[in-house]
Amino acid sequence: MNPVSAVKAFKMSLLMPFALILLPPAQIFARPVVAASSFTQFGKPAKEALARAHTAATAEFRLELHVWLKENMRIDVDTANSIKRFALDKLAERCLESAEEASVGRGRVWTLSLTVSESDVRAALDSHNDYFDGLASARFQDARGNDLNVALPGAIGALCAAMAKIEPASGGGGVNVDDIRANVQILFDKMEVKSAATVVDGRQGSFPNRSPDAVFTIDGAPLTGFHLTATVQGGRVLGRFETDERGGVPLRNYKVPFVHNGSMLNVTPDARGYIKADGFIRYKDLGIRLNKGQDLSYIYKVPTLTYTLEYRASSLSKAIVVPPDFLADAHVRKYLREYCGLVPASRGSADMNVKFTVEFSQNTYNDTEEDGYAMRAVAEFRGGGVERTGKTQFEKRLNFGLTLQSGEYFWEASGALRKLIGDALSRDD
């Protein structure tokens, strides 16, 4: 290298750090979003194993995208907020449309990875924001009419769409969220809710004998098609519905769940239907105040049902020794009492006969070099107008040579039994 070239190279090496300082952070630290899931497989992985790994990697991608937005775009998505969590899920779905999927095996460990380039993530983010910006503008046009039964869904949908944009705290272009929110609040303050009773009276598993006749109006007219979600103890969803043609809440169409006498029923406005979200969208997260009693609470008046229980637990494998507290039926009786409001029959006939058959077995998976410790359970509920059967299977896999941790395994198995009971009794057969 001649002396002149050497001097130029030296100057460039001095200027490079300053040039990097002047670049936006996103350009310095630009990187793809990568999510992966590993699993053990002897030989070529089966389609089922790859499908499970793909599902796990998809869930991981959402977490990695959250971190990427914060580090590369200075966007911190508040996932505790239901509408923001929905927005992150939708962006992740859009990003994964261009993901490169690869599966690599090293020994008997396979890793499936999903990679979305930095440019594709940015393009997906722009498309995401353009879509919801356009949706917000279109829905807000519906909110400008005189028919409040059309204006309210339009305004709520516009607010949900506007808040589903993912951008820095300083905001960006498009519709003004504060203007839309103010419009929604005005409409909500025009609502009135009247309820003639506070008690839902009936027998568990049957339609109520008496239910509250709650009616929503807006500016004196029936509020039709307003989305609500009803939940009972523990957050269990009783139903999702809309107000009818007279603004009424159709609680009479939903069977009384298996709950204690005096349990609460909460009927709450839910914005999910206006944005086609799977999860509950809280109006609090949209910045809307429910000033006119739009949150409704009722009390269940139900009889105390009695039951008889036939419970049998056994093991087909010497490797699975069922502990005495699981062989006994006290853990099942506790759940039936505390969460379902059922009590054992002291004498005479019972309202319901309950039967549980629980069986443990060991399976060997040579392709993955794992032992599987499985529980299969069947629950039957008969009597009082209820005829329901539920089944479940719970399995824990361990690599060959590892010892099953009995305490942890049977604690998780007990949870699977509780879920079986809850799912069977909450079905609206």
C-alpha positions as CSV (number, residue, x, y, z in Angstrom):
1,M,0.0,0.0,0.0
2,N,1.4,3.4,-1.0
3,P,1.7,6.2,1.7
4,V,-1.3,8.1,0.3
5,S,-3.6,5.1,0.5
6,A,-2.3,4.3,4.0
7,V,-3.3,7.8,5.2
8,K,-6.8,7.5,3.7
9,A,-7.3,4.1,5.3
10,F,-6.2,5.6,8.7
11,K,-8.6,8.5,8.4
12,M,-11.5,6.2,7.5
13,S,-10.8,4.0,10.5
14,L,-11.0,7.1,12.7
15,L,-14.3,8.3,11.1
16,M,-16.1,4.9,11.2
17,P,-17.0,5.0,15.0
18,F,-18.4,8.6,14.5
19,A,-20.4,7.4,11.5
20,L,-21.9,4.6,13.5
21,I,-22.8,7.1,16.3
22,L,-24.7,9.2,13.7
23,L,-26.7,6.2,12.5
24,P,-30.2,5.5,14.0
25,P,-30.0,2.8,16.7
26,A,-32.3,0.6,14.6
27,Q,-29.7,0.5,11.8
28,I,-26.8,-0.3,14.1
29,F,-28.5,-3.2,15.9
30,A,-30.7,-4.4,13.0
31,R,-31.3,-8.2,13.3
32,P,-33.8,-10.7,12.2
33,V,-36.4,-12.1,14.6
34,V,-35.6,-15.8,15.3
35,A,-37.6,-18.3,17.4
36,A,-36.8,-21.9,17.9
37,S,-38.1,-25.1,19.6
38,S,-36.0,-28.2,20.2
39,F,-37.1,-31.8,20.7
40,T,-35.6,-35.2,21.0
41,Q,-36.0,-37.6,18.0
42,F,-34.1,-40.7,17.0
43,G,-33.8,-40.6,13.2
44,K,-35.9,-38.5,10.9
45,P,-38.5,-36.5,12.8
46,A,-42.2,-37.4,12.3
47,K,-44.7,-34.8,11.0
48,E,-46.4,-34.8,14.4
49,A,-43.2,-33.9,16.2
50,L,-42.4,-31.1,13.7
51,A,-46.0,-29.8,14.1
52,R,-45.6,-29.6,17.9
53,A,-42.3,-27.9,17.5
54,H,-43.8,-25.4,15.0
55,T,-46.5,-24.5,17.5
56,A,-44.0,-24.0,20.3
57,A,-41.7,-21.9,18.0
58,T,-44.7,-19.7,17.0
59,A,-45.5,-19.0,20.6
60,E,-41.8,-18.1,21.2
61,F,-41.8,-15.9,18.1
62,R,-44.3,-13.6,19.7
63,L,-42.0,-13.1,22.7
64,E,-39.0,-12.5,20.5
65,L,-41.0,-10.0,18.4
66,H,-41.9,-8.1,21.6
67,V,-38.2,-7.8,22.6
68,W,-37.2,-6.9,19.0
69,L,-39.7,-4.0,18.8
70,K,-38.4,-2.6,22.1
71,E,-34.7,-2.9,21.2
72,N,-34.9,-2.0,17.5
73,M,-37.8,0.3,17.2
74,R,-38.0,1.8,20.7
75,I,-41.7,0.5,20.9
76,D,-42.7,-1.1,24.2
77,V,-46.0,-2.9,23.6
78,D,-47.9,-3.1,26.9
79,T,-49.0,-6.7,26.8
80,A,-51.0,-6.3,30.0
81,N,-53.4,-4.2,27.9
82,S,-55.9,-6.4,26.1
83,I,-56.1,-4.4,22.9
84,K,-52.3,-4.0,22.7
85,R,-51.8,-7.8,23.3
86,F,-54.3,-8.4,20.5
87,A,-52.3,-6.1,18.2
88,L,-49.0,-7.9,19.0
89,D,-50.6,-11.2,18.2
90,K,-51.8,-9.9,14.8
91,L,-48.5,-8.4,14.0
92,A,-46.8,-11.7,14.8
93,E,-49.2,-13.6,12.5
94,R,-48.4,-11.1,9.7
95,C,-44.6,-11.5,10.2
96,L,-44.8,-15.3,10.2
97,E,-46.3,-15.2,6.7
98,S,-42.8,-14.5,5.4
99,A,-40.9,-16.7,7.9
100,E,-38.2,-19.1,6.8
101,E,-38.6,-22.4,8.5
102,A,-35.7,-24.8,9.0
103,S,-35.2,-28.0,11.0
104,V,-31.7,-29.2,11.9
105,G,-30.7,-32.3,13.8
106,R,-27.6,-32.8,15.9
107,G,-27.4,-36.3,17.3
108,R,-30.9,-37.0,18.5
109,V,-31.8,-33.4,19.2
110,W,-33.7,-31.6,16.5
111,T,-34.3,-27.8,16.4
112,L,-37.0,-26.2,14.4
113,S,-36.4,-22.5,13.8
114,L,-38.6,-19.6,12.4
115,T,-36.7,-16.6,11.0
116,V,-38.1,-13.4,9.8
117,S,-35.6,-10.9,8.3
118,E,-35.4,-7.3,9.7
119,S,-36.7,-5.9,6.4
120,D,-39.7,-8.3,6.4
121,V,-40.5,-7.4,10.0
122,R,-40.5,-3.7,9.2
123,A,-42.6,-4.3,6.1
124,A,-45.1,-6.3,8.2
125,L,-45.2,-3.5,10.7
126,D,-45.9,-0.9,8.0
127,S,-48.7,-3.1,6.6
128,H,-50.1,-3.8,10.0
129,N,-50.4,-0.1,10.8
130,D,-51.7,0.8,7.3
131,Y,-54.4,-1.9,7.7
132,F,-55.6,-0.8,11.1
133,D,-55.3,2.9,10.2
134,G,-57.6,2.3,7.2
135,L,-60.0,0.2,9.3
136,A,-60.2,2.9,11.9
137,S,-61.0,5.6,9.3
138,A,-63.7,3.4,7.7
139,R,-65.3,2.5,11.0
140,F,-65.3,6.1,12.2
141,Q,-67.3,7.0,9.2
142,D,-70.1,4.7,10.5
143,A,-70.0,6.5,13.8
144,R,-71.1,9.8,12.2
145,G,-74.7,8.8,11.5
146,N,-77.8,9.6,13.5
147,D,-78.7,6.0,14.2
148,L,-76.9,5.3,17.5
149,N,-77.3,1.6,17.1
150,V,-75.0,2.0,14.0
151,A,-72.9,4.8,15.4
152,L,-71.9,3.0,18.6
153,P,-70.4,-0.2,16.9
154,G,-68.7,2.1,14.4
155,A,-67.1,4.2,17.1
156,I,-66.0,1.2,19.2
157,G,-64.6,-0.6,16.2
158,A,-62.7,2.6,15.2
159,L,-61.3,3.0,18.6
160,C,-60.2,-0.7,18.8
161,A,-58.5,-0.4,15.3
162,A,-56.8,2.9,16.1
163,M,-55.4,1.5,19.3
164,A,-54.3,-1.7,17.5
165,K,-51.6,0.3,15.7
166,I,-48.1,-0.4,16.9
167,E,-46.0,2.7,17.0
168,P,-43.8,4.7,19.4
169,A,-45.3,6.5,22.3
170,S,-45.1,9.8,20.4
171,G,-47.6,8.3,17.9
172,G,-47.8,8.6,14.1
173,G,-50.1,9.7,11.4
174,G,-53.6,8.6,10.7
175,V,-56.7,9.0,12.8
176,N,-56.6,10.8,16.1
177,V,-57.2,8.2,18.9
178,D,-58.2,10.9,21.4
179,D,-61.0,12.2,19.1
180,I,-62.4,8.7,18.6
181,R,-62.2,7.9,22.3
182,A,-64.1,11.1,23.2
183,N,-66.8,10.1,20.7
184,V,-67.1,6.7,22.2
185,Q,-67.3,8.1,25.7
186,I,-70.2,10.5,24.7
187,L,-72.1,7.5,23.3
188,F,-71.5,5.4,26.4
189,D,-72.7,8.2,28.6
190,K,-76.0,8.2,26.6
191,M,-76.6,4.6,27.7
192,E,-79.0,3.5,30.5
193,V,-79.3,0.0,32.0
194,K,-82.4,-1.1,33.9
195,S,-82.6,-4.5,35.7
196,A,-85.7,-5.6,37.5
197,A,-84.0,-8.3,39.6
198,T,-80.7,-9.3,41.0
199,V,-81.2,-13.0,41.4
200,V,-80.9,-15.9,38.9
201,D,-83.0,-18.7,40.4
202,G,-82.8,-22.3,39.1
203,R,-81.3,-25.7,39.4
204,Q,-77.7,-26.5,38.2
205,G,-77.6,-27.9,34.8
206,S,-81.1,-26.6,33.8
207,F,-82.4,-23.4,32.4
208,P,-83.2,-20.8,35.1
209,N,-86.7,-20.6,36.6
210,R,-86.3,-16.9,37.0
211,S,-83.6,-14.6,35.6
212,P,-83.1,-10.8,35.6
213,D,-84.7,-8.8,32.8
214,A,-81.9,-6.4,32.2
215,V,-82.5,-3.9,29.3
216,F,-79.9,-1.6,27.6
217,T,-81.1,1.7,26.0
218,I,-79.2,4.5,24.3
219,D,-80.7,7.9,24.2
220,G,-84.1,6.3,25.1
221,A,-84.1,3.7,22.3
222,P,-83.3,0.0,22.7
223,L,-79.6,-0.7,22.3
224,T,-79.4,-3.8,20.1
225,G,-76.5,-6.0,19.2
226,F,-74.3,-4.7,22.1
227,H,-71.7,-7.3,23.0
228,L,-71.5,-8.7,26.5
229,T,-69.7,-11.6,28.3
230,A,-71.1,-13.4,31.3
231,T,-68.7,-15.0,33.8
232,V,-69.1,-17.0,37.0
233,Q,-66.8,-17.8,39.9
234,G,-63.1,-18.3,38.9
235,G,-63.6,-16.3,35.7
236,R,-65.4,-19.2,34.0
237,V,-67.2,-18.0,30.9
238,L,-70.9,-18.7,31.0
239,G,-71.6,-17.2,27.6
240,R,-70.9,-14.4,25.1
241,F,-73.9,-12.7,23.6
242,E,-75.5,-9.5,22.2
243,T,-78.5,-7.6,23.5
244,D,-81.6,-8.5,21.6
245,E,-84.1,-6.4,19.5
246,R,-85.5,-4.8,22.7
247,G,-82.0,-4.3,24.2
248,G,-82.5,-7.2,26.6
249,V,-79.8,-9.5,28.0
250,P,-80.7,-13.1,27.2
251,L,-79.6,-14.8,30.4
252,R,-82.7,-17.0,30.3
253,N,-81.1,-18.9,27.3
254,Y,-78.1,-20.1,29.4
255,K,-78.3,-23.0,31.8
256,V,-77.4,-22.5,35.4
257,P,-73.8,-23.6,36.0
258,F,-72.6,-25.9,38.8
259,V,-71.9,-23.3,41.5
260,H,-72.6,-22.7,45.1
261,N,-75.8,-20.9,46.3
262,G,-74.9,-17.2,46.5
263,S,-72.3,-17.3,43.8
264,M,-71.9,-14.2,41.6
265,L,-72.7,-13.9,37.9
266,N,-71.0,-10.9,36.2
267,V,-72.2,-9.5,32.9
268,T,-69.6,-7.2,31.4
269,P,-69.4,-5.2,28.1
270,D,-66.7,-6.8,25.9
271,A,-65.3,-5.1,22.8
272,R,-63.8,-8.3,21.3
273,G,-66.7,-8.6,18.8
274,Y,-66.0,-5.2,17.2
275,I,-62.4,-6.1,16.3
276,K,-62.9,-9.9,15.8
277,A,-60.5,-10.7,18.7
278,D,-60.4,-14.1,20.4
279,G,-59.7,-12.7,23.9
280,F,-61.7,-10.4,26.1
281,I,-61.1,-6.7,25.2
282,R,-61.6,-4.6,28.3
283,Y,-63.1,-1.1,27.8
284,K,-60.8,0.0,30.6
285,D,-57.9,-0.7,28.3
286,L,-59.6,1.4,25.6
287,G,-59.7,4.3,28.1
288,I,-63.6,4.2,28.3
289,R,-65.3,4.7,31.7
290,L,-68.5,2.7,32.4
291,N,-70.3,5.5,34.2
292,K,-73.9,4.3,33.7
293,G,-73.8,0.9,35.4
294,Q,-73.0,-1.1,32.3
295,D,-71.3,-3.7,34.5
296,L,-74.0,-6.0,35.9
297,S,-73.8,-8.3,38.8
298,Y,-76.3,-11.0,39.9
299,I,-76.5,-13.7,42.5
300,Y,-77.3,-17.4,41.9
301,K,-80.0,-18.9,44.0
302,V,-79.6,-22.6,43.6
303,P,-80.3,-25.8,45.7
304,T,-77.5,-27.8,47.3
305,L,-77.2,-30.9,45.2
306,T,-76.1,-34.2,46.7
307,Y,-74.1,-36.9,45.0
308,T,-72.7,-40.4,45.4
309,L,-69.2,-41.1,44.2
310,E,-67.6,-44.2,42.8
311,Y,-63.9,-43.6,42.4
312,R,-61.3,-46.1,41.3
313,A,-57.6,-45.4,40.5
314,S,-55.1,-48.1,39.5
315,S,-51.8,-48.6,37.8
316,L,-50.8,-51.0,35.0
317,S,-47.1,-50.3,35.4
318,K,-44.8,-51.1,38.3
319,A,-42.9,-47.9,37.5
320,I,-46.0,-45.8,38.5
321,V,-46.8,-46.3,42.2
322,V,-50.1,-44.5,43.0
323,P,-49.7,-42.7,46.4
324,P,-52.4,-43.3,49.0
325,D,-53.8,-39.8,48.9
326,F,-54.5,-40.2,45.1
327,L,-55.9,-43.7,45.6
328,A,-58.4,-42.2,48.0
329,D,-61.2,-40.0,46.7
330,A,-60.8,-37.0,49.1
331,H,-59.1,-34.8,46.4
332,V,-62.0,-35.4,44.0
333,R,-64.6,-34.7,46.7
334,K,-62.8,-31.5,47.7
335,Y,-63.1,-30.1,44.2
336,L,-66.7,-31.2,43.8
337,R,-67.5,-29.3,47.0
338,E,-65.4,-26.2,46.6
339,Y,-65.9,-25.5,42.9
340,C,-69.1,-27.3,41.9
341,G,-71.2,-26.8,45.0
342,L,-72.0,-30.5,45.4
343,V,-72.2,-32.3,48.8
344,P,-72.1,-36.0,49.6
345,A,-75.5,-37.7,50.1
346,S,-75.8,-38.6,53.8
347,R,-78.6,-41.2,53.3
348,G,-81.3,-42.1,50.8
349,S,-81.2,-41.2,47.1
350,A,-78.8,-38.6,45.7
351,D,-79.4,-35.9,43.1
352,M,-76.4,-37.1,41.1
353,N,-74.3,-40.2,40.7
354,V,-70.6,-39.5,39.9
355,K,-68.2,-42.2,38.7
356,F,-64.5,-41.9,38.1
357,T,-62.2,-44.4,36.5
358,V,-58.5,-43.5,36.5
359,E,-55.8,-45.7,35.0
360,F,-52.0,-45.2,34.8
361,S,-49.7,-46.8,32.3
362,Q,-46.2,-46.6,31.0
363,N,-45.4,-46.2,27.3
364,T,-42.0,-46.6,25.6
365,Y,-41.1,-44.4,22.7
366,N,-38.0,-45.8,21.0
367,D,-37.9,-43.2,18.3
368,T,-37.4,-40.4,20.8
369,E,-35.7,-42.6,23.5
370,E,-38.3,-41.6,26.1
371,D,-40.6,-43.2,28.6
372,G,-44.1,-41.9,28.8
373,Y,-46.1,-42.0,32.0
374,A,-49.8,-41.6,31.1
375,M,-53.0,-41.2,33.0
376,R,-56.3,-41.9,31.3
377,A,-59.5,-40.8,33.1
378,V,-63.2,-41.1,32.5
379,A,-65.8,-39.1,34.5
380,E,-69.5,-39.8,34.3
381,F,-72.3,-37.6,35.8
382,R,-75.8,-39.0,35.9
383,G,-79.0,-37.7,37.5
384,G,-81.0,-34.5,38.0
385,G,-81.5,-34.1,34.3
386,V,-77.7,-34.3,33.7
387,E,-76.1,-37.0,31.5
388,R,-72.5,-36.1,30.8
389,T,-69.3,-38.0,30.2
390,G,-65.8,-36.5,30.0
391,K,-62.5,-38.1,29.1
392,T,-58.9,-36.8,29.5
393,Q,-55.4,-38.1,29.0
394,F,-52.3,-36.6,30.8
395,E,-48.8,-37.8,29.9
396,K,-45.4,-36.8,31.0
397,R,-42.3,-38.0,29.0
398,L,-38.8,-38.5,30.3
399,N,-35.6,-39.5,28.6
400,F,-34.5,-43.1,29.1
401,G,-32.8,-43.5,32.5
402,L,-34.4,-40.5,34.2
403,T,-36.6,-41.2,37.3
404,L,-40.1,-40.0,37.5
405,Q,-40.6,-37.3,40.2
406,S,-43.7,-38.8,41.8
407,G,-44.9,-35.7,43.8
408,E,-44.8,-33.4,40.9
409,Y,-46.3,-35.9,38.5
410,F,-49.4,-36.6,40.7
411,W,-49.9,-33.0,41.5
412,E,-50.2,-32.3,37.7
413,A,-52.4,-35.3,37.3
414,S,-54.7,-34.0,40.0
415,G,-54.9,-30.7,38.0
416,A,-55.9,-32.7,34.9
417,L,-58.7,-34.4,36.9
418,R,-60.0,-31.0,38.2
419,K,-60.0,-29.7,34.6
420,L,-61.9,-32.8,33.5
421,I,-64.6,-32.2,36.1
422,G,-64.9,-28.5,35.3
423,D,-65.0,-29.0,31.5
424,A,-67.7,-31.8,31.8
425,L,-70.0,-29.8,34.1
426,S,-69.6,-26.5,32.2
427,R,-70.7,-28.0,28.9
428,D,-74.1,-26.8,27.8
429,D,-75.5,-30.2,26.8
